[in-house]
Amino acid sequence: MNSTKPQSQFQFPPLPDVPPPQPTRTLRRFQSHQNLSTKTQSVSRLQFNRSSGSKPDSHGNQPHTQAGPATPAHGRHRSNSDAASPTAVRNLVNLTQKPRSSTRKSGSMGFPGKRSGLEILLRDGPSENNLAAGLDELRYLILSTRVDADGDGMSPHRIYVWLALLNIPPLPTDEYLSLVHRGRSPVYTKIRNDTFRTLATDPLFKRRVTEASLIRLLNAVAWKIHDSSGGKSSKAKPKSLTLSNTTRHSSKLSAETLPSPISEDAPHQPSSQTNSADPAIYVQGMNVLCAPFLYASRSEVEAFALFHHFVTQECPGYIRGAMDGVHKGLKLVDKCLEIVEPKLAYHLFSKGMFAELYAFPSVLTLCACTPPLPEVLHLWDFLFAYGPHLNILCIVAQLIRMRDTLLASSSPNKLLRSFPSLDAKEITALTVLIVKKIPDELYEQLVQHAK
């Protein structure tokens, strides 16, 4: 964030002969992601450790533990963003900032009040410059108190929290602009056929994010993946990336193509067979997965850095030609449901309702296809803190919340055409309880299924 305060559209001069009031304190300013300091240090995520008893309690609270590099022998692995690597790990804030003071506190919106623990951590940085302990504290605060946000789900903290949790370095704006200026990627037409339908019924998203920004970002990611996969895109003649003179096609899917009806916002399973080892620079559904990144980010560059890292590092299996990671995740939904709620699983299986018929959009988009969008963002705070693989258990948690209704229905397929509105707090708390019931071997499959 630029440290210069934005000027309002209209400015009123001070009253004659009356000097303007002097501020008694300075407004808190968050450090821009571009100025985050770096420190080479390997970081491990807070573990849901089955042997140490340090799991969150039934209310979703995580007990404080001493941070250290040692990991118990039977501790569960996290996803790619936790892996120890020689790359630099960014501090939450500039470590050269002055130490904490006992001056008057103010709320996140500048009004007098008590600052949240998350705000204090982002402002002052980790205690004693201990980055590992600071990240553990950050995850605990997300789990226990959530990220402060307004009614639209907007938060001044969230984007910096995501960048820190996913260990994403600052991206030069020129790099993103160079990809945009290359024009249409080889999958530009496919992108255009999807973008205008992205969260089309969500007024919050449509008011904040334009179709043009979706097209630019997805097209830039397609070029980036195309280059990294060995494509000869550098010799391709660029075409104008405009929003006009392109026909939009909104073809309806037949029952043979789609096993069960879903919302137009949600992606469907690909009908064509492709080699699962072949990388895809765009698959249907990436537009919905990209949407929350654009909504929460302060710029397209931040959203590009987050989205590209996520689909290439956290869940690369989701965008391969045959989406093998998604199909593995669907099978894991059935396995986990059978362990956690065997009666409900048997009822659904007896009706022929397997996860591949109703959970495909939720797996691929990390539940972004289920409104409301502010709750999606809170759920993603939790997933980025403890691992995107926990989305599988979040889907199971949603099924458990529908348990009585599903068991009483002779046609559960009608109920599963669309999930009830998300309640991130309830789903997160239930997911924490479900983790305790998952065997180690199955949990390891959860961690690895999207790789």
N, C-alpha and C positions, 0 to 999 in steps of 0.2 A: 504494500500500500504506500502510496506516495505520502511523505510526511507533511506535505503542504496541505493545509486545510482548504477544502473546496469552497469557492465563493458562491454565495447565493445569487439567484438571478436578479433580485432587486436589493439595493442597498440604500438605507436611509441615513442622511447626514445627522450628526449629533445635534441636540438642541443648542441654540445660541447661548454663548456665555456659560455653558455648563459642560465641564470636561467629562468625557466618557468614563464610566466606572472602570476602575482597575481590577482585573481578575485576581481573586485571592488564591487561586491555585491554577495550575496548568491542566489542560485536558489530557487524559491518558491517550497515548498514541501507540498503536500496535506496530511492531517492527515489520517492515515489508518482507515478504518471502524472498525477494531478491537480495536482501541484506542479511539473511540468516547466516550466522557464522557456522563454520564446519569444524568437525573434530573427528578424526579417524578413531573409531571405536566400534566394536561389534556389540549389537544390542539384541537381546532375546526378549520375546514377548512374555507378558505375565501368563503363567501357565494355569490351566485347569488341571492341576496335578492330582491324580487319583490317589497316589500313595502318601502325599504329604498332608492331605486334609486341608489344603488351602483354597478349596473351591469356594465360589461365592455361596452365600446362604440362600434360603428360599425366597428372600426378598431381593435378591440380586446384588447384595453387598459383598464386597471382597475384603477379607481381613487384611490388615497391614502386615507385611512381611518384610524382612530385611532384604534389600536388593543386593544381588551379587552375581558374579558371572557363572557360578556353579549351577548346574542343572541336575535334578535328581535322575537316577539311572532310568526310572520308568516314566519320566516326564514326557508329555506329548509334544510332538513337533508342531511348529506353526507353519505358516505359508511362506512364500518366497520373500516377502518383505521383511521377515525376521532373520533370515539366514545371515550368519556372520560372513562378512565379505570385506575385502580391502578397500571398498569405496568409502568415501567420507560420509559421515552421518551428521545431519544437521541438528544444531541446538534448537530448542524451542524458541528462544529469543537470544539476542546478542549477549554473550557472557560478560561483556564489558559494561553492561548497564549498572547504574548505581544500585547499592543494596536496598533491601526493603526498608521502608520508613513507616512510621506510625502516624503519618499525616491523615487528614480527613479523607475518608473513603467515599467513593461514589459508585452508583450502579453502572451497569454496562451501557446504558443509554445516556450517561452523563448526569443523572439526577442523584441527589444525596441518598445514600443508602449503603448497604453492606455489599461489598464485592463478593462474587462467587469464588470458590476455590479454584475453578478453572481459569477465571480471569486473572487471579493473582499469580497462578503458575505461569501463564503466558506472558504476563507483564514482567515478572521478576526472574523467571527462569528456574531451573532446578536448584535445590539447596546444595551448597558447596560445589556447584558446577558438576554434579553427578548426573550425567545424561541418562544412564540406565535407570537410576532411581526416579528421575523426572518422568521418563516415559511410562514407568510402572504407575506412578502417581496419576499421570494423565489418563491412563486406561481405567484406573479405579474411579476417578471422578466421572468419566463418561458412563460407567456402569452404575454408579450410585446416585449421581445428581443430574446426569444428562447435560447436553450442551444447551445453553440458554438460546432461545429463539423466539421470534414474535409469532403472531398468528399465521403468517404466511410461510413459516419455517425458515426465515432468513436470520442469520446469525453473523456477527462480525468475527466470530472465532472459528467457525466450522472449517472454512477452507484451509486455514493454517494448521488446524488439527489434522485434517486429512493428509496434507502434504507431509507433515511430520511423521504420522503413523505409517504411511506407505513409503517413507524414506525416499522422497522424490527431490532431486536437486533443482535449483533454479534453472529455468529454460530461457535462453535469449529470445526476445520477441522476434528478432530477425529470422530465426530458424523457422518459426511458425509461418511468418509472412512469406518466406521463400517457398514453402510448400503450397500455400494458398495461391501464389502468383504463377505456379506451374499450370494452373488451369484444371481441366477435367481429368480425373483419374480414369483408369480402365473400367471402373465400376460406377461411374458417375450416374448413369441411367438408373441402376438399381437403387442407388442412394436417393435419387429424386422420386422414385416410386414409393418410398417409405417415409420420407421426412414430413410430408404434409399430414400424415396420419399420426404422428408421434404425440401421444397424450392429447389427442385432439379434443377430448371432452373435459380437460382440466383447465379451468380459467386462470388459475395461478400461473401455470406454466406458459400458457399462450400469451399472458400479459407481460411476462418477463423475458421469454426466449423467443426469438424469431426463427422462422424456417431458414432464413439465409445463414444465420450463425450455425445451425445444425448442419447444413450442407457444407459450409466451409470446413467445419471441424472434422466431419466424417470423411470428406474428400482428402483433407490433409493427412489424417491417420491412414487412409488407404494408400496414399503415396509413400508414407513412411514405412508401412509394412511391405509394400511392393518393393521398395529399395532394399530393405533388409533381407528379403527372400530371394535376392539375386535377380530381380527384374531389370530390364533394360529401359527403365523409365527415364533415365537421363537423356536418351536420344529421342524420346517421344516429343512430337511437336505439340506445344501447349495450345489448348483451346480456351476461349473466353469462358470464365466461370460466371455465368449470369443466371438470373432467375426467370428470364423471359424466353419465349420461343421454344419452350419445352412442354410437351403434352404430358399431363399427369394421368396415369392410368390407375384406377381403383377397381381392380377386378375382384369379384367375390369368390371365396373359396368354396369348393364343393364338399359334400360330406365325405367323399372318398379321399380328398386331400387332407382334410382335418378331422381327426377322430371325434372331437367334441367342439361345440361352438365356444368361441372365446371373443373377448373384446377386440375391436379393431385396433386398439393401442398395442395389443400383445402380438408377439411374433408367432408364427406357426412353424411346424416341423418341415424341413426341406423335403421335397418329393423326389428330387434327383439323387442318384447315388454317386458319390464321389469318393476318392481315395482319402481315408482319414488321416494319412500322413501329409497330405498336401496342405500348405497354409492357405487360408482364404483371407484376402485383404478386405472383404466385407461379406457379412452374412446377415440375413434378415433378423432383426431383433437388436442389432447393435445400435440402431437409432434410439430405441427405448432405453437401453443400458446407458447410452451417452447422455440422456436427458437430465438426470439429476446432477451430473457433473456440471453441465452448463448452467443449470438453475442456481446451484450453490456457489459457483465461482464468481469472482469479481472481474474476470476477463476471460476471453476465449483462450488465451495462452495458458492460463492456469488449468482450464478445463481440458485442453489438449494434452498437457503434461500428465494430468491425472488419468484421463481415459486411455491414452496410449500405454502408459505403464500398466494399468489394470489389465487390459486385454492381452498384453504381451508377456507380462511377468506373473501376475496373480492367477489369471484364468485363461491361459493360452489355449487350453483344450476346448474352450467354448466357441472359438472362432475358427477352428479347423474345418476343412471342407465338409466332413460328415458330422461335425459337432459331437465328437465322441465323448468329450468331457461332460456335456449336457446329458447325454444318454446314460453315462455312468452315474451321474447325480440322480437321475430318475429312479434307477434301480436301488440306489442307496436310500431314497425316500421310502420305498416299500420295505426295505430291510429294517430301517430304524423304526418305522411305524409298527412293524411286526414285533419288535422287541419291547418298545415302550407301551404300546396299546394293542395287545394281541387280539382282543375282542373286536375292536374297531377295524383292525387290519383284516381279520377274517370276514367281517361283514362286507367290506368294500371288495375284497378279492372274490367273494362268492357272487357278487353282482358284476364281475368282470371289470371293476374299476381299479386299474393300476395307475401308478403315477404318470406313466407315459401318456395317458389320455387326458389328464387335467393339470399336471404340474409343470409341463414344459416351459410355458412363459415365465413362471415364478423362478425356476431354476436358472434359466438363461439371463434374466434381467435382475437377479437378486431382489425379487419381489417388487421391482419398480413398476410393474404393470398393474399393481393393486393400489388404488387410492386410499387415503389422501396423500399427496406428495410431501407435506411436512412430516408425516409419520414415517414415510420412506426414508427421509433424511436422518431421522433419529435412529432408525433401524440400521442404516449404513454406518452411523457413528460407531455402533456396537460391532458391526461386522468388520470394519477396518481396524478396530482396536484389538479384536481377538481372533480374526481370521475370516475371510469370505466363505470358507468352507462351512461355517456354521449356518449359512443360509439354508442348507439342507434341513437342519434341525429346526430352523425357524418355520419352514414349511410344515414340518411335522407338528410343531406347536400350533399352527393355525388349524390343522385338522383336528387336533385334540380339543381346541376351543369350540369346534363344531360337533363334537362327539355325540352329544345327546340328540341333536337334530339329525345327524347322519344315521345313527342307529335306529331312530324312529321312522326313517324314510325307506320305502320299498324301492325308490328310484333315486339313489344318491347322486347319480350323474347329473340330474337337474340342478342340485345344490352346488355341485362342484364346477359348474360352468363358469362361475365367477366367485372368488373368495370374498367373505365379508370385509368391510373396511379395516385397514390395518390399525392396530393399537400397539405401537412399538414397545411401550413400557410393559404391557402384559406379555407380549410375545417374547421379549428379552428375558423377563423373569422366568417364564416357563422353559425357555431354551436352556437356561442355566441349570435348571433341575433335570432336564432331559440328558444333559451331558454326563451326569453321574451314572446313568443307566446304560450308556453305550460301552461295549467291550473295547479294550485297547486295540485289538486287531481291526475292528470295524471303524473305530475312530481314525486310525491311520489311513484307511481307505477314503474317509472323508477328506482328510488333509490333501491327499494325492490325486483325487479324482479329476480335478480341473487342470492338472499340469500337462 
